Amino acid sequence: MSRNSLTRTALMEEIAAFRAQQQTLLLATCSEQGQLLNSYAPFVETKTAQFYLLLSDMAEHSQNLHYHEHTQTLFSIMLIEDEAACRNVFARKRLTYQCRVQRINREQSKWQPAIETLQQKFGKTIELLSSLADFNLYFLTPQTGNYVRGFGQAYPLDSEGVPVIEHPVIEQ
């Protein structure tokens, strides 16, 4: 699809398909001491384009997520096209979001459905990990984002994940 024939609806569908192809996301978090950390985590996505992560408290990024939750500060996540699958490593498709985080306790109603969804995607490993006391569920809510589909094709996303079209597109 050429850039000039791209509709907002087609772009939203492309973004949703791109998210659905991914199994992990990259996290860019900050510690209480201001130390930056890049890491990754497997995820599942909700129907409203939010994300669940099951992480160990022993992992540094979990400690940083506690800090972000406590201070209500944003952190960044990125989903990026596999290098082996892209046509040009300088123009890999990528989706970034600035997120807020909420830790979900085992007693909360969101826990079991999210764990079941993680099990459907990742299998028995989730059953084991979710039974361990140091593993917690994190709920990420994107606030804003950006989708890059190639050279000269970057689209800011609003808090609902809707592209803020700044390039010429056909509206339908």
C-alpha positions as CSV (number, residue, x, y, z in Angstrom):
1,M,0.0,0.0,0.0
2,S,1.5,3.3,-1.0
3,R,1.7,6.1,1.5
4,N,-0.7,8.3,-0.6
5,S,-3.5,5.7,-0.6
6,L,-3.2,5.0,3.2
7,T,-6.4,5.6,5.2
8,R,-6.6,6.1,8.9
9,T,-8.6,2.9,9.2
10,A,-6.0,1.0,7.1
11,L,-3.2,2.4,9.3
12,M,-5.0,1.4,12.5
13,E,-5.4,-2.1,11.1
14,E,-1.8,-2.3,10.2
15,I,-0.7,-1.2,13.7
16,A,-3.0,-3.8,15.3
17,A,-1.6,-6.5,13.0
18,F,1.9,-5.4,13.9
19,R,1.2,-5.6,17.6
20,A,-0.4,-9.1,17.1
21,Q,2.8,-10.4,15.5
22,Q,5.0,-9.6,18.5
23,Q,5.7,-11.8,21.5
24,T,8.0,-9.5,23.4
25,L,8.3,-5.8,24.0
26,L,11.3,-3.6,25.0
27,L,11.1,-1.7,28.2
28,A,12.9,1.6,28.9
29,T,12.6,2.3,32.6
30,C,14.3,4.4,35.3
31,S,15.3,3.5,38.8
32,E,14.6,5.7,41.9
33,Q,18.3,6.7,41.7
34,G,17.8,7.9,38.1
35,Q,19.6,4.9,36.5
36,L,18.2,4.1,33.0
37,L,17.6,0.4,32.0
38,N,16.7,-1.2,28.8
39,S,15.2,-4.7,29.0
40,Y,12.5,-6.9,27.4
41,A,9.5,-8.9,28.5
42,P,7.0,-11.2,26.9
43,F,3.5,-9.7,26.9
44,V,-0.2,-10.2,26.0
45,E,-2.4,-7.4,24.7
46,T,-5.9,-6.6,25.8
47,K,-8.7,-5.8,23.3
48,T,-8.1,-2.1,24.1
49,A,-4.4,-2.1,23.2
50,Q,-3.1,-2.3,26.8
51,F,-0.5,-4.8,27.9
52,Y,0.1,-7.4,30.6
53,L,3.5,-8.5,31.7
54,L,4.3,-11.3,34.2
55,L,7.7,-10.4,35.8
56,S,9.8,-11.5,38.7
57,D,10.4,-9.0,41.5
58,M,14.1,-10.0,41.3
59,A,14.4,-8.4,37.9
60,E,15.6,-4.9,37.9
61,H,12.9,-3.7,35.5
62,S,10.3,-4.9,38.0
63,Q,11.8,-2.7,40.7
64,N,11.8,0.2,38.2
65,L,8.1,-0.4,37.4
66,H,7.3,-0.2,41.1
67,Y,9.0,3.2,41.1
68,H,7.1,4.4,38.0
69,E,3.8,3.2,39.6
70,H,4.6,4.9,42.9
71,T,5.6,8.2,41.3
72,Q,3.1,8.0,38.4
73,T,5.9,8.8,35.9
74,L,5.8,7.5,32.4
75,F,8.2,5.0,30.9
76,S,8.7,3.8,27.3
77,I,8.0,0.5,25.6
78,M,8.8,-0.5,22.0
79,L,7.7,-3.2,19.7
80,I,10.1,-3.6,16.7
81,E,10.2,-5.6,13.5
82,D,12.6,-8.5,13.5
83,E,15.9,-7.6,11.8
84,A,15.8,-10.9,9.8
85,A,12.3,-10.0,8.4
86,C,12.9,-6.3,7.5
87,R,13.9,-5.0,4.1
88,N,16.2,-2.4,5.5
89,V,17.6,-2.3,9.1
90,F,17.5,1.5,9.0
91,A,13.8,1.5,8.4
92,R,12.5,-1.2,10.7
93,K,8.8,-0.9,11.6
94,R,8.5,0.1,15.2
95,L,5.8,1.1,17.7
96,T,6.6,3.1,20.8
97,Y,4.4,4.1,23.6
98,Q,4.8,6.2,26.7
99,C,3.0,4.2,29.4
100,R,1.7,4.2,33.0
101,V,1.8,1.0,35.0
102,Q,-0.3,-0.7,37.6
103,R,0.7,-3.8,39.5
104,I,-2.2,-6.3,39.6
105,N,-2.4,-8.4,42.9
106,R,-3.4,-12.0,42.8
107,E,-6.6,-11.2,44.6
108,Q,-7.7,-8.7,42.0
109,S,-10.3,-9.7,39.4
110,K,-7.9,-8.9,36.5
111,W,-5.3,-11.5,37.7
112,Q,-6.9,-14.8,36.6
113,P,-8.1,-13.7,33.1
114,A,-4.7,-12.2,32.3
115,I,-2.9,-15.3,33.5
116,E,-5.2,-17.5,31.3
117,T,-4.5,-15.2,28.3
118,L,-0.7,-15.4,29.0
119,Q,-1.0,-19.3,29.2
120,Q,-2.8,-19.4,25.9
121,K,0.0,-17.5,24.3
122,F,3.1,-18.9,26.1
123,G,2.0,-22.3,27.4
124,K,2.8,-24.1,30.6
125,T,5.7,-21.8,31.5
126,I,3.1,-19.3,32.7
127,E,1.5,-21.8,35.0
128,L,4.8,-22.3,36.7
129,L,5.9,-18.6,36.8
130,S,2.5,-17.4,38.1
131,S,2.7,-19.9,41.0
132,L,6.0,-18.4,42.2
133,A,5.6,-15.8,44.9
134,D,8.1,-13.4,43.4
135,F,6.2,-13.1,40.1
136,N,3.7,-10.3,39.7
137,L,1.4,-9.1,36.9
138,Y,1.8,-5.6,35.5
139,F,-0.8,-3.7,33.5
140,L,0.6,-1.1,31.1
141,T,-1.6,1.6,29.7
142,P,-0.3,3.6,26.8
143,Q,-0.7,7.4,27.0
144,T,0.8,8.4,23.7
145,G,2.8,6.7,21.0
146,N,4.4,6.7,17.7
147,Y,4.3,4.2,14.8
148,V,7.1,4.2,12.2
149,R,6.4,2.1,9.1
150,G,9.5,3.2,7.1
151,F,11.5,6.1,5.9
152,G,9.4,9.3,6.1
153,Q,6.4,7.4,7.5
154,A,6.1,8.2,11.2
155,Y,2.7,8.6,12.8
156,P,2.1,10.0,16.3
157,L,-0.6,8.1,18.2
158,D,-3.0,9.7,20.7
159,S,-4.0,8.3,24.1
160,E,-6.5,6.0,22.3
161,G,-3.9,4.6,19.9
162,V,-5.4,6.5,17.0
163,P,-3.0,7.9,14.5
164,V,-2.7,11.7,14.4
165,I,-2.4,12.0,10.7
166,E,0.1,14.6,9.6
167,H,0.8,13.0,6.2
168,P,-1.6,13.2,3.3
169,V,-4.1,10.3,3.6
170,I,-7.4,9.5,2.1
171,E,-10.2,9.6,4.7
172,Q,-13.1,7.2,4.2
